[in-house]
Amino acid sequence: MAIQKKPKTQLPVSKNEAVENFINSAPDAKIPASKGVVKGRKQQITITMDPELIQRIDEAAAENGQSRAAFINMSCINILDYGLQIAGKKKSSE
């Protein structure tokens, strides 16, 4: 059997760092991981919607030349920037 050197352990720089490492290693100290898959600068999420709502979103997105994702993103941005406005049904121009 070959004699092996004892592996080097990295000691914390300071006592405060040792305390921080100890506290952060507790199971309840972990920060929950964010949900979704990161794709470039964006994060993919999953939502559940009524099929009729999806159909309406797809139709409105097509009218505006957008993808479903782009339409949902722009709708969310508009609501966050300008507030949610609840009004009557949009009148179609005939």
C-alpha positions in Angstrom: 0.0 0.0 0.0 1.4 3.4 -1.0 1.6 6.2 1.5 -0.6 9.1 0.5 -0.4 12.7 1.6 -3.3 14.0 3.6 -5.5 16.1 1.3 -5.3 19.8 1.9 -8.4 21.5 3.3 -9.1 25.1 2.6 -9.5 27.0 5.8 -11.8 30.0 5.9 -10.0 33.4 5.7 -11.6 34.7 8.9 -13.7 33.5 11.8 -16.6 35.5 10.4 -16.4 33.6 7.1 -16.3 30.3 9.0 -19.5 31.3 10.8 -21.1 32.4 7.5 -20.2 29.1 5.9 -21.6 27.1 8.8 -24.9 29.0 8.8 -25.3 28.9 5.0 -24.6 25.1 5.0 -27.7 24.4 7.1 -30.6 22.8 5.2 -33.0 25.5 6.0 -30.6 28.3 5.0 -30.6 27.4 1.3 -32.1 30.0 -1.1 -34.7 28.2 -3.2 -33.7 27.8 -6.8 -35.7 29.8 -9.3 -38.1 27.8 -11.4 -37.9 27.6 -15.1 -35.2 27.0 -17.7 -32.7 29.8 -18.6 -32.5 30.3 -22.3 -30.0 33.1 -23.1 -31.1 36.2 -21.2 -34.7 34.9 -20.7 -36.2 32.3 -18.5 -38.7 29.7 -19.7 -41.7 29.1 -17.5 -44.8 26.9 -17.8 -48.3 28.2 -17.3 -51.7 26.7 -17.6 -54.4 28.4 -19.6 -57.9 27.7 -20.8 -57.7 26.5 -24.5 -60.2 29.2 -25.5 -57.9 31.9 -24.0 -54.9 30.4 -25.9 -56.9 30.6 -29.1 -57.8 34.2 -28.5 -54.2 35.0 -27.7 -53.0 33.3 -30.9 -55.5 35.2 -33.0 -54.6 38.5 -31.5 -50.9 37.7 -31.9 -51.4 36.8 -35.5 -53.3 40.1 -36.1 -50.2 42.0 -34.8 -47.7 39.8 -36.6 -46.3 38.5 -33.3 -45.6 35.1 -31.8 -47.6 33.9 -28.9 -44.7 34.4 -26.6 -44.0 37.9 -27.8 -47.7 38.8 -27.4 -47.8 37.5 -23.8 -44.5 39.3 -23.0 -45.8 42.6 -24.4 -49.1 42.2 -22.6 -47.3 41.7 -19.3 -45.0 44.6 -19.9 -47.9 46.9 -20.7 -49.8 45.9 -17.6 -46.8 46.4 -15.4 -45.9 49.7 -16.9 -49.4 51.2 -17.4 -51.5 49.3 -15.0 -54.4 46.8 -15.5 -57.4 48.4 -17.1 -60.6 46.4 -17.0 -63.1 47.6 -19.6 -65.8 46.3 -21.8 -65.2 44.0 -24.7 -63.2 45.5 -27.6 -65.5 46.6 -30.4 -64.6 45.3 -33.8 -64.6 47.9 -36.6 -66.9 46.8 -39.4 
